[in-house]
Structures are given as structure tokens and as C-alpha cells.
Amino acid sequence: MVKNKFLFSMLCLFLPSSRIKNKILSIFGAVISKDAIIGHSYIYTRRFIIENKAKIGSFNYINNEEVFMKEESYIQSANFIVGPFKLYLSKKSAIGNRNEIRRISRPICWGRSILRLGENSKITSQHSIDCCRPIYIGDNSIIAGKYTQLWTHGYMHSNNGVDRVRIDGCIKIDLMYILVHLL
């Protein structure tokens, strides 16, 4: 658990990337490999684990429950990652530049949520992702191009009048599952 999240986030933002920065951040309860790289980013989280050769670039705003990055995973630059959800990046998975990943707090969203990228998976640049419910992106899968939107909630409207019902559901993108079911 990260102690004094505000001071931790300020040190992430202002200290230059180095092994010394990693040691200082570890004092606050974060688990950081000596070979991890953390750029000038605002990171305000309850739990922070970053393994060997994982990287977080500069100009990211990360304010969520938990960040867990396996070895050689990375978050590039200028991402906006906000809300009460967990972020889990498997080995060699990545989030590119300028993505918006968010979850609204209670009572709008309920329960727990996670964004989990499988091994060697990537969300490229300039996508919008709603994490009201969990999102699982399987191994070797890519959200490519620009401006893709993933929504885990929506509404079904009545044919008569203004009534509507909210529908929430998780998203699972798994290349192997798709290939097996297409053949």
C-alpha cells in the first residue's frame, strides 16, 4: 500500500527518472524494480507495483485504485487514467499515447472493475475507454487505429415514452477465442 499518496504523486511528477527515484518511491510502500523507468507523471494510487524494465512515460495523469505492471510493459505519454478501478498490464503489454481511460465513482458505477491487458497486447493512441465494468484484452490483441471507444454501459430505451433501462456489461477481447470459434 502506498503511504502518503499525495507526496508519492508529487515525487513521481518532479523527480527525474533514476534508480534513486525508484528507491525513494519504494519508501512510500510502492514495489518498484530497480530497472523500471518512471517519467514525469502524476500517479496517485493506493497500490503501485512495477516490475523489471517496465516504463511509464511523462505527462501521464494516473489517479486510480491500483497499478500493476509486469516486466517490459509500458505506458507511453499524455494518458488520462482516472477512476476507482485497477489497471493490470501483463508482460510486454502497452498503453500508447493520449488515451482516456476512466470510470465514474459510485453511485453511477457499482462493484469492482479492472482494465487487464494480456501478454503482448496494446492499446495504441487516442482511444476512449469506459471502465464501469471490467475490460479484458487477451494475449496478442491490439486496439489499433485512432478514436476507438469501448463502453461498458449503455441504455435500452422504451418504444413508448422516455423510459429507459441502463445495461452494464464487461468487455472481453480475446484473439484466440475468436479464432477457435470462427474455424
C-alpha positions in Angstrom: 0.0 0.0 0.0 1.2 3.5 -0.9 1.5 5.7 2.2 1.0 9.4 1.7 -0.3 9.2 -1.8 -0.1 13.0 -2.4 3.7 13.1 -1.6 4.2 10.0 -3.6 2.5 11.6 -6.6 4.5 14.8 -6.3 7.8 12.8 -6.2 6.7 10.8 -9.3 5.9 14.1 -11.1 9.0 16.1 -10.2 11.9 13.7 -9.6 13.9 12.7 -12.7 13.9 9.1 -13.8 16.6 7.1 -11.9 17.3 4.2 -9.6 17.4 6.8 -6.8 13.8 7.9 -7.7 12.7 4.2 -7.6 14.3 3.7 -4.1 12.7 6.9 -2.8 9.2 5.9 -4.1 9.7 2.4 -2.6 10.0 4.1 0.9 6.3 5.0 0.5 5.2 1.4 0.1 5.4 1.0 -3.7 7.0 -2.0 -5.2 9.4 -0.8 -7.9 12.1 -2.7 -9.7 15.4 -1.0 -9.9 15.3 -1.3 -13.7 11.8 0.3 -14.0 11.6 3.8 -15.5 9.0 6.3 -14.3 8.9 9.6 -16.2 7.4 12.9 -15.0 3.9 11.7 -14.4 1.3 12.4 -11.8 0.5 9.0 -10.2 -2.0 8.9 -7.3 -2.8 5.4 -6.4 -3.4 3.1 -3.4 -1.2 0.3 -4.7 1.7 0.6 -7.1 3.7 -2.4 -8.4 6.1 -2.1 -11.4 8.4 -4.9 -12.4 11.7 -5.2 -14.2 12.1 -3.0 -17.3 8.5 -1.7 -17.2 8.2 2.0 -18.1 5.8 4.9 -17.5 6.5 7.9 -19.8 6.0 11.6 -19.0 2.9 13.7 -18.9 0.5 11.0 -17.7 -2.2 11.6 -15.2 -3.0 8.4 -13.3 -5.4 8.6 -10.4 -6.9 5.1 -9.7 -7.0 2.3 -7.2 -4.1 0.2 -8.3 -1.4 0.0 -11.0 0.3 -3.4 -11.6 2.8 -3.6 -14.5 4.6 -6.8 -15.3 8.1 -6.8 -16.8 8.7 -4.9 -20.1 5.2 -3.4 -20.1 4.8 0.3 -20.6 2.5 3.3 -20.6 3.7 6.0 -23.0 2.8 9.7 -22.7 -0.1 12.0 -22.1 -2.6 9.4 -21.0 -5.5 10.3 -18.7 -6.3 7.2 -16.4 -8.8 8.1 -13.7 -11.4 6.3 -11.5 -11.9 3.6 -9.0 -10.6 0.6 -11.0 -7.4 -1.5 -11.2 -5.0 -1.3 -14.1 -3.1 -4.5 -14.8 -0.6 -4.8 -17.7 0.8 -8.2 -18.4 4.3 -8.9 -19.7 5.2 -6.8 -22.8 1.7 -5.1 -22.9 1.3 -1.4 -23.5 -0.8 1.7 -23.5 0.2 4.2 -26.2 -0.2 8.0 -26.2 -3.1 10.3 -25.4 -5.6 7.7 -24.3 -8.5 8.5 -22.0 -9.4 5.6 -19.6 -11.9 6.4 -16.9 -14.5 5.2 -14.5 -17.1 7.3 -12.7 -17.5 6.8 -9.0 -20.5 5.4 -7.1 -23.4 5.5 -7.3 -23.2 5.7 -11.1 -20.9 2.7 -11.3 -21.0 -0.1 -8.8 -18.9 -3.1 -7.8 -15.2 -3.5 -8.7 -13.6 -3.0 -12.1 -10.3 -3.7 -13.8 -8.7 -3.0 -17.1 -6.4 -6.0 -17.8 -4.2 -6.2 -20.9 -2.9 -9.7 -21.7 0.7 -10.5 -22.6 2.0 -8.7 -25.7 -1.3 -6.6 -26.1 -1.6 -3.0 -26.8 -4.0 0.0 -26.7 -2.4 2.3 -29.3 -3.2 6.1 -29.4 -6.1 8.4 -28.8 -8.8 5.9 -27.7 -11.5 6.4 -25.1 -12.3 3.6 -22.7 -15.1 3.4 -20.1 -14.4 1.0 -17.2 -17.7 1.0 -15.4 -17.4 -2.8 -15.7 -14.2 -4.9 -16.3 -12.4 -5.0 -19.6 -10.1 -7.9 -20.5 -7.9 -7.6 -23.6 -6.4 -11.0 -24.3 -2.9 -12.0 -25.2 -1.6 -10.7 -28.5 -4.6 -8.4 -29.1 -4.4 -4.8 -30.2 -6.9 -1.9 -30.0 -5.4 -0.1 -33.1 -6.0 3.0 -35.2 -7.4 6.1 -33.5 -10.5 7.2 -31.7 -11.9 3.7 -30.8 -14.4 3.9 -28.0 -15.1 1.0 -25.6 -18.2 1.4 -23.5 -19.2 -1.0 -20.6 -22.5 0.7 -20.1 -25.4 1.8 -22.2 -29.2 2.2 -22.3 -32.1 0.4 -23.8 -34.9 2.9 -24.5 -38.6 2.3 -24.4 -40.6 2.3 -27.7 -43.2 4.4 -25.9 -42.2 7.4 -23.9 -39.0 8.4 -22.2 -38.4 5.4 -20.1 -35.0 3.7 -20.3 -33.1 0.9 -18.6 -29.3 1.0 -18.0 -27.4 -2.0 -19.2 -23.8 -2.7 -17.9 -21.6 -5.5 -19.1 -17.9 -6.4 -19.2 -15.9 -6.5 -22.4 -13.6 -9.4 -23.3 -11.4 -9.2 -26.4 -9.5 -12.4 -27.0 -7.9 -13.2 -30.3 -7.6 -17.0 -29.5 -11.2 -17.2 -28.5 -12.3 -15.6 -31.8 -10.1 -17.8 -34.0 -11.3 -21.0 -32.3 -14.9 -20.1 -32.8 -14.5 -19.0 -36.4 -12.8 -22.2 -37.6 
